[in-house]
Amino acid sequence: MAKSNKIIIQCCLCGAGTKKEQAPTVPYTPEEISDQVVEVAKAGAAIAHIHVREDKVVDGKLQVGYKSMSLQKFTETVELCREKCNKAGVDIIINLTTSGGEYEDYKRLQHLGALRPEMCSFDPNTLNWANAYIFENSPRFLNLLAQEVVKYDIKPEFEIFDTGHIDSAMYYVKKWGIPEPVHMQFIMGVGGAMPGTAENLAFLVGKLPEGATWSVSGIGRAHMPMMLAGLALGCDGLRVGLEDNIYLSKGVVATNVQLVQRAVELSKLAGREIATADDAREILGIKRHCLRDEKTYEPTFKA
C-alpha cells in the first residue's frame, strides 16, 4: 500500500508526572481529561493517549493528582470521553497507557479487558528513566500484555526509547502473533535513553521493520527538533502534549490544545494533510471497537 500523505496527531494529555504547578491546565480528573479530549479532537488530534490520576496519601502527605492505574478512574474517564465526544460530534481514538511502573501486573492490564480501547501503549524494555528510577517492564509482564492485545484486538503502540527496543518489540510480535505491520512510537530525549537528535532519529527510522508506521515525540527541549526532524523524514505521526513537554516557547507554558494546534500548523507547512480518527484507523490497521457494555465486559486480570 502506498504511503499516505496524511499525518496522525496524537495528544498525550497528562502522563503520570506533570503537575499543575508546572502547567496549570494539565488535567487530573476524569472530567478535566474528557473535556480536553474533546478540545484536542476539535483541534486536529486523531488519538488521545490517556493516563489517569487520583488523590493519594504518600509518605503521610496527601498528593493531589498522583499517578494511578485505578480501574475505576480509567472507567470513569473513558466513559466520559466517549459520552462527551459523541455529544460534541467528534471522533478520536482512545489509547490507554499500560506503563504503571511499580504497580502490580494486573493493575497495568485490567483496564484493557474491561474497556476494550482501540490502542494501548506497549513499552518493550525496562529503562533507568532519567537516571533517576527504574521504569520496569519485565518479560513476565510483557508476555501477558502481548496476549491481551491479541485477545482483545487492541493496536499496540510500541514506545521506543532506544535502538534495542525495536528488536524487543518484534520479539513479542513474533512470539504471540501480534498483527503486522506494527506501529512504533519513537520517544526521544529521555535521560538514560537515546538523545533527541536528528541523527539518532534517522538511525532509528532506518531500523524499522518492513511496512511499519511510526510517530515521534521529543521530551522537553527535544520536542520541537523532533517534530521538525520527523516531518523531514516522512513520519506517519507526531505525538504532542503536556505529558512530554510543557512549553510553547521558552518560558511560555502551553496548553494541550496549543500543542496540537502547533503540530497541525507545522504539518500543513510541510505539505501534509491532517488525519481524522477514521484516517488513522485505516493507516494503522485499527478496527473500530464497539462501545463498552458493562454487563458483558470483564477484565482478564483482577486483584
Secondary structure in CASP SS format (residue, H / E / C, confidence):
PFRMAT SS
TARGET T0000
AUTHOR 0000-0000-0000
METHOD secondary structure of the structure
MODEL  1
M C 1.00
A C 1.00
K C 1.00
S C 1.00
N C 1.00
K E 1.00
I E 1.00
I E 1.00
I E 1.00
Q E 1.00
C E 1.00
C E 1.00
L C 1.00
C C 1.00
G C 1.00
A C 1.00
G C 1.00
T C 1.00
K C 1.00
K C 1.00
E C 1.00
Q C 1.00
A C 1.00
P C 1.00
T C 1.00
V C 1.00
P C 1.00
Y C 1.00
T C 1.00
P H 1.00
E H 1.00
E H 1.00
I H 1.00
S H 1.00
D H 1.00
Q H 1.00
V H 1.00
V H 1.00
E H 1.00
V H 1.00
A H 1.00
K H 1.00
A H 1.00
G C 1.00
A C 1.00
A C 1.00
I E 1.00
A E 1.00
H E 1.00
I E 1.00
H C 1.00
V E 1.00
R E 1.00
E E 1.00
D E 1.00
K E 1.00
V E 1.00
V E 1.00
D C 1.00
G C 1.00
K E 1.00
L E 1.00
Q E 1.00
V E 1.00
G E 1.00
Y E 1.00
K E 1.00
S E 1.00
M C 1.00
S C 1.00
L H 1.00
Q H 1.00
K H 1.00
F H 1.00
T H 1.00
E H 1.00
T H 1.00
V H 1.00
E H 1.00
L H 1.00
C H 1.00
R H 1.00
E H 1.00
K H 1.00
C H 1.00
N H 1.00
K H 1.00
A H 1.00
G C 1.00
V C 1.00
D C 1.00
I C 1.00
I E 1.00
I E 1.00
N E 1.00
L E 1.00
T C 1.00
T C 1.00
S C 1.00
G C 1.00
G C 1.00
E C 1.00
Y C 1.00
E C 1.00
D H 1.00
Y H 1.00
K H 1.00
R H 1.00
L H 1.00
Q H 1.00
H H 1.00
L H 1.00
G H 1.00
A H 1.00
L H 1.00
R C 1.00
P C 1.00
E C 1.00
M E 1.00
C E 1.00
S E 1.00
F E 1.00
D C 1.00
P C 1.00
N C 1.00
T C 1.00
L E 1.00
N E 1.00
W E 1.00
A C 1.00
N C 1.00
A C 1.00
Y E 1.00
I E 1.00
F E 1.00
E C 1.00
N C 1.00
S C 1.00
P H 1.00
R H 1.00
F H 1.00
L H 1.00
N H 1.00
L H 1.00
L H 1.00
A H 1.00
Q H 1.00
E H 1.00
V H 1.00
V H 1.00
K H 1.00
Y C 1.00
D C 1.00
I C 1.00
K E 1.00
P E 1.00
E E 1.00
F E 1.00
E E 1.00
I E 1.00
F C 1.00
D C 1.00
T C 1.00
G H 1.00
H H 1.00
I H 1.00
D H 1.00
S H 1.00
A H 1.00
M H 1.00
Y H 1.00
Y H 1.00
V H 1.00
K H 1.00
K H 1.00
W H 1.00
G C 1.00
I C 1.00
P C 1.00
E C 1.00
P C 1.00
V C 1.00
H E 1.00
M E 1.00
Q E 1.00
F E 1.00
I E 1.00
M E 1.00
G C 1.00
V C 1.00
G C 1.00
G C 1.00
A C 1.00
M C 1.00
P C 1.00
G C 1.00
T C 1.00
A H 1.00
E H 1.00
N H 1.00
L H 1.00
A H 1.00
F H 1.00
L H 1.00
V H 1.00
G C 1.00
K C 1.00
L C 1.00
P C 1.00
E C 1.00
G C 1.00
A C 1.00
T E 1.00
W E 1.00
S E 1.00
V E 1.00
S E 1.00
G E 1.00
I C 1.00
G H 1.00
R H 1.00
A H 1.00
H H 1.00
M H 1.00
P H 1.00
M H 1.00
M H 1.00
L H 1.00
A H 1.00
G H 1.00
L H 1.00
A H 1.00
L C 1.00
G C 1.00
C C 1.00
D C 1.00
G E 1.00
L E 1.00
R E 1.00
V E 1.00
G C 1.00
L C 1.00
E C 1.00
D C 1.00
N C 1.00
I C 1.00
Y E 1.00
L E 1.00
S E 1.00
K C 1.00
G C 1.00
V E 1.00
V E 1.00
A C 1.00
T C 1.00
N H 1.00
V H 1.00
Q H 1.00
L H 1.00
V H 1.00
Q H 1.00
R H 1.00
A H 1.00
V H 1.00
E H 1.00
L H 1.00
S H 1.00
K H 1.00
L H 1.00
A C 1.00
G C 1.00
R C 1.00
E E 1.00
I E 1.00
A C 1.00
T C 1.00
A H 1.00
D H 1.00
D H 1.00
A H 1.00
R H 1.00
E H 1.00
I H 1.00
L H 1.00
G C 1.00
I C 1.00
K C 1.00
R C 1.00
H C 1.00
C C 1.00
L C 1.00
R C 1.00
D C 1.00
E C 1.00
K C 1.00
T C 1.00
Y C 1.00
E C 1.00
P C 1.00
T C 1.00
F C 1.00
K C 1.00
A C 1.00
END
